[in-house]
Amino acid sequence: MVWFKRVKPSIRTTDKLDMPEGLWWKCEDCGAMIHKKQLEDHVYTCSECGYHFRISPYRYFSILFDNENYQEFGDGLRSADPLGFTDTKKYTDRVHDIIEKTGKTEACRNAWGDSGGKPLVISAMDFGFIGGSMGSVVGEKIARAVDKAIELKAPLLVISQSGGARMMEGAFSLMQMAKTAARLTLLGEKRLPYISLMTDPTMGGITASFAMLGDINLSEPKALIGFAGPRVIRDTIKRDLPEGFQRAEFLLDHGFLDAIVHRKELKNQIVRLSGMLSA
């Protein structure tokens, strides 16, 4: 059974639909109008309320790697169709269409380079590709990121941004939860740091596997983090949920996170934590 296929890697390009076009963007939280230059200066966060805009992997790479210099790997993997899945359209057509529309090739991208003068491996998820869902390719890419960290003897940072498992791949998608969790144990055996950064949203099988297994579990402010969504939980237990339920601040107060980090401080924190854990 083919879970994924290999193709010739494409030249690295920026995603077509990473951020809205135009010079002014509206904050989705406070409604403030923000100029493009101001947004870039604040690493894609609102200068008025601190709202973190959802950004793609290559922007995280640009923020975290020294001089925006990094090397991607594993880019030649594409989703296969092990179940011959069809809903409103064929799974293969859906994947082809989103690649054509967005320029994104999968819901995860891997890169390595120096951060703070020391090697770092990053595996970053992308909600813009089928909701950041984890199929066989995502599981394989995270596994390969672990292998690369071991090869380089470097810390691993995984940036989660996902709605959960990819239903079009059925049990093959769910198997990636066990695969990624098992692979991460190799980092522990090699005494290499694993830092997990949860962004908005981190849900479903992602939370139930690698996202919560970090030596340090971090989050961006106000990120939605959980397994089932709050509406599903509320309708199931027939009770109102606490204010801020499943938001990063709530999880921090209840011991599920180690820290919440503003994106402007992210690189400094990753460098500091990587050095501390490596020592």
N, C-alpha and C positions, 0 to 999 in steps of 0.2 A: 504494500500500500504506500503510495507516494504522498507524503505530508506537505512537502514544499518542493519547489524546483529552482534550479540555478540558471541565471541568465548572465550575460556579460554586463558588468557594472557600468552605470552611466557616469559621465563627468558630474562632479558635485555641483549642484545648482541650488539657488534659494527657491523655496516653495512659492508657487504662483499666488496662493490665497492665504498667506501667513497672517497679514493684518489688513484691515480695510484700506481702500484707496482714498486719496485726498489728503489735504493738509490739516484738517481738524477732525478729531475723533471724540465721541461722547463717552464719558465714564458710565459704565453699566450699573454702578452702585449709587453715586451721588448726583449724576447727571451733568457734571462739569464738562465744559468743552475744552479740549486739550490740543494744543498745536503739536504737530508731528515731531518737531525738534525737541520740544519740552518732554514729550513722551519718551523719546529716545534717550534724553539726558537722565531721565528717571527710570531707566531700564524697563520701560513698558509697565510702569505703575502710575496711578493717579497721584499727582502732586498735592491734591486737595484732601483726599480721604485715604490714600494708600492702597486703593483697589489694585489688584494684580491682574492685568490683562493676560489672557491665555496666549502663550507663545509656543512656537515650534522648536524642535530639537536644535536646529542650527543656530537659533538665537541663544539658547542656553550654552551651546558650544562657544559662541562668540563672547559671551559674558564670562565663562569660567576658564577658558584656556588662555594662556599668556599670548598676547599680541594676536589673538584670534587665529592662532596657528595650530592646526590639528589634522589628524589623519583618520578618515573614516574607514571602516572595515565591515565586511559582511553585507555589502550593498547589493550583491548579486543574487539575493534570495527573493523569491516571489511565492505568493500563496498558490498552492495547487487546489484541487477540488475533490478531496477524498470521498465525499458523500454524493457527488453529483447534485448539489443542493440548488433548489429553485424556490423562491417565494414569489414576489412580484416580478423578479427577473432572475436570470441565472447568476449564481455566485461569481462565475468567471467574468460575466459581463459587468457585474457590479464593480469588481476589482479593476477591470480595464477602464471603465468609465471614470472612476475616481482618480486613477493615475493620469488619465488624459486631462481631467478637469483641474486638478490641483498641483500636479507635478510631484506629489508625494508618492513614494513607492511602497511603503508599508507603515505600520503603526509604531515602529521603533527604529531608531538609528543609533549606531555605535560609533564612537570615536575615541582616540587616545591622543595625548599630548602632554605638555607641561602646564601645571597650574601652580603658581607660586614657586616656580623653578624646580618642581618635583613632578615625576610622571603620575598621571591620573587617567583612568579609564572611565568613560561615561556611556551609559546606555539610557537613552532618553525616549520616552513614549510621546505619541502625537495624537491628540484627540481628533485632529482633522482627517484622519484616515479611518473610516468606519468606526467613529467614536473611540478611537484608541484601543479597540478590542484586541484581546490576546488570542491569536491563532497559533498555528504551528511555527510560523516564521518568527513571531515575536518571542516565543519560548526558545527557539533556536538561537536567536540573536542575543538574548540575555545569557544563555549558556555559553556562547562564544565570548561574550564580554568577560565572564568569569575566567575563561581560559586565557584571554589576553592579559587580564590582571595578574594571573599566575605567571605567565610568560615574562611580563615586565617587572614582576615583583612590586606591583603598584596597587594603591587603593582602588576600589570600585565604587562609583556613585551611580545609582539607578534613580532616574527621575520618572515618577509614575504620573500618568495623565490618561485615565481610561475609564470606560463604563463597565468593564468586566470582560468575561470570556466571549469569544466570537461564536455565536450560535450556529453560523453557517458551517462550522467544522465539527459541531457536536462534541462527542467524547474526546476527539483528538485535541480540541481546544482545552477541555478540562484536564487532560493529561499534562498540559504544560505547567499547571500549578505544582504538581509533584516533581516534574522535571527541573524546574527552576529552583525550587526549595532544596532539592537534593544536591544540585550543582553548587549552590551557595555554601554548602557544608565544606567544600574543598577549600574555600577561602579561609575558613576557620582553622582547618588542618594546617594551612600554610602560614597562619598568623598574619593574614593580610586584612586590612580594614574594609568593611562594607558599610557604606552610608546610604541610607534610603531617604529620598526627598519626595514627599507626597504633595502634589499640586492639585488644583481644582479641575475635574473631579478625580478621585481615586476610589473606585467602587468595585464591588463584586469579587470575582476570583483573583483580582490583582491584590486587593487588601487581604484576602484570605491566603495569599502565598507570599511572594517575595517582598511586597511593599512593607510588611510589618516585621520583617526578619533582620533588619539592619542592626549592626552593632550600635549605631546611633540612628534613631528615627526622627527625621525633621519634617517640617511642613511649611508651606507658604501661608500667609495670613488668610483666614476665612475659607480655606479649602474645604470642599465637601469630601469627607472620608467615611467609608462604611462598607457594609456588604449589601444588604437590600436597601432600597431608597426609603427615605422617611415616610413617604405617602404609603408605601406598601406596609411598613411596620405599623403605622398608625391604624390603617384599615384592618390589620390582622389582630392587634391587641385591643382595639376599640378604646384607646385612651389617647389623650393629648400628650404630645412629647414635650420634654423640657425645652425651654428657649435655647436656641443655638445648637440643638441636638445634631450630632454628626459634623459639626464645623470644627475646624482645627483647634480653636480656643477651648471648646468643650472637651475635646479629646485630651488636650494638654492638662486641663484641670483634673481629669479622671485617670491620668497616668498612662495613656496610650501613646503619647509623644514625649520626646525628650526636649524639644525646643521648637519654636516657631521663628522662622528667619525671614526678614524682609529681603527682597531680591537684591536691593542695593548692597546688602551686607553678605550676600550668599557666597561669593568667592572667598572673602576673608575667612568666613566660618568654615568652609570646606577645607581650605588650606590649613587652618588651625587644628581642626578635628583630625584631618588625615595625619598631620604630624604627631599629634598627641597619641592617636591610636597606634601608629607605626612604632613610636618609641616604646 
